[in-house]
Structures are given as structure tokens and as C-alpha cells.
Amino acid sequence: MKRLHSILAVFAGTVVLGAGPATAAGVKVGLSLPTQREERWVKDKQAMEAEAKKLGIDLRVQVTDNDAAKQVAQCENLVSQGIKVLILAPHDASSASVIVDKATKAGIKVISYDRLVTDSPLDYYYLSFDNVKVGELQGEYITKKVPKGTYIVLAGSPTDNNAKLFREGAMKYIKPLADKGDIHIVMDQFVKDWQPSEAQKLCEQALTANQNKIDAVLAPNDGTAGGCIQALAAQKLAGKVPITGQDAELAGAIRIVQGTQSMTIFKDTRQLARKAIEMAVDLAAGKPIDTQGKVVNNGKRDIPSVLLTPYVVDKANLDDMLVKSGYLKKEAIYHK
């Protein structure tokens, strides 16, 4: 119980991450987000806007609608507005290196937010959760549930470096069992733009090809899990086939309560958003960021990284983790 209380204290914002921001009033910060079509990105935007307002930061937000070229153009516009720091959640990890280059040449500090910008030799920071750990938690959970059987393995968007990290972590648990012959992987695919409809199509194909004999689904997030569950439901298999998720979205929490989704990964985006604004203020003031020596390689170099902790949520701890922390409302989950 002591550990649970300390975790909830972090979620409630009572634990300070680092030494608190420098003077913030009037600091101009750009924020570039990949989409607002997923609940978690809506929450990120709202949390950052609220924190910026509280500190008097001039936060300028652009949403790229999963369009890499549009993101480059929008960020060029933010750079021209005289921002001091750019918080960049890239749609396309590699092509976003152009954005880092343009910002750096203009003397702007960059925080690669949640998703890592890859293939850039320049100096910037990475702020995210431990995304290999996210995959490890998913892989450990599903292989404990289904140590033997036929698996669908889905990963997120191929343009998102996080998708590769999630998959890497999950396969630490799945691959050894597959190598032994205990697990038979009948599909191993990335999902374009994390789209639930794409995940649904892939799941339908795998079900058809295997006469519905699927024992487990590794879905990388709640959106893709929802698409797969629609495919399973059409074959009267929803709730019978364990399936993972991530992001602790309301729809995912409802499905966990209903029994059609096995678990999700809770990454408290309120905590991530607050840390992003804190880092932006410190960078604008010329203060160093304490990364505790953590780095993540971007393909060209090690990027100093601030990595927060993800947690598994299933039916057993959903109320403690998501409701008591204030992340989701009980009446919304249980329709009461």
C-alpha cells in the first residue's frame, strides 16, 4: 500500500520533478503536435495549455494532422514568430530532423516530446516515458496470460520511433517463446498512422486466414486495440481473446471493465505535459536539464533524455490507478 500511495502522489502532482521552472512570464514557446484525433493527444494539448496559462507562458500551438510536410511548414511558421523553445512531437521521426535543423539555426532549443526525432546530429532533449519498458510491460502481461498459442503482433506507425521501441520491448518476452515453438505468430505488422481502422483490417485478415483460431493479440495502444476488438466482436470472440493496449484512454478503460480488453499502459500525460513546460522554461532561461545521465540513441547520436515511468492497468487496479489519481472519472467509466 505504501508504494501505491507514493505512485498516486506522483500522479496527483505532489511530487516535484526536478527543481521547478525558472521565471516564465512572457516566454514564447512553440508546440507542434501530430494529431488531435486520439484522446491522449487531446489531453497532452489541454494539460500543456493549462500549465502555460498558469505560468504566463505564451504557448503557440500547431496540429499537423499526421502530415509530415505540413508539420515542417507549421514549425517554420513558429520559428518565424520568435519562439525561444520548440516542443516537437514528430509525426515522422526521421523527416522531423529538418525541423530540428531549422530551429537550431534560429537559436531555438528543441524538446522532442513523447516521440523521438531521429537521424539528427544536433543538440536537443528528448522527453517521454520509458518506451522500451512500455513494450516490456505489454509483452510480459500477454505472455503470462497466453504462454502458448497463436498470436497477432501489431506495432504502431512505422514513421513513429516509439512504435519500434514498444515492439522491441514486447518481443523480449514474445520472441523467446516463439523461438521455442510455444507461440506461433501468424501476423507481425505495423499499423499506418496508428489508425484503428487499419488495425481492424489487419485483424480481420489474420482471423480469416487462420479460421478464427487466434489466442492473443498484441495491440500497441488503445486505439488499435479498439479496432481489433471490433474485428474480434464480429466473430463473437471479443472478451475471449486477450489483447493489450496503451494510453489509458476512456474507451480502453471501459473495455477493460467490460472484459473485452485485457489491459492498458498508463502514461500520465498530465505529468509529461507539466515536465515539458518546466523544461521549456528552464531552457529559455539557459538552465541545464537534469536527465540523470539517461540517453536514447537517435540513429546518429545519443540524445539526453528525461524518461518517466509507465504502469500496467487492468481490471484489478483500474480504480486505484485511473480513478483515484483523477485521470479518468468513475462515472464516465462505469456510466453511473
Secondary structure, DSSP 8 states (H G I E B T S, - for coil): -HHHHHHHHHHTT-S--TT-----TT-EEEEEES-SSSHHHHHHHHHHHHHHHHHT-EEEEEE-TT-HHHHHHHHHHHHHTT-SEEEE--SSTTTTHHHHHHHHHTT-EEEEESS---S--S--EEEEE-HHHHHHHHHHHHHHH-SSEEEEEEE--TT-HHHHHHHHHHHHHHHHHHHHTSEEEEEEEE-GGG-HHHHHHHHHHHHHHTTT---EEE-SSHHHHHHHHHHHHHTT-TTTS-B---S--HHHHHHHHHTSS-EEEE--HHHHHHHHHHHHHHHHTT-----TT-EEE-SSSEEEEEEE--EEEETTTHIIIIITTTSS-HHHHHT-
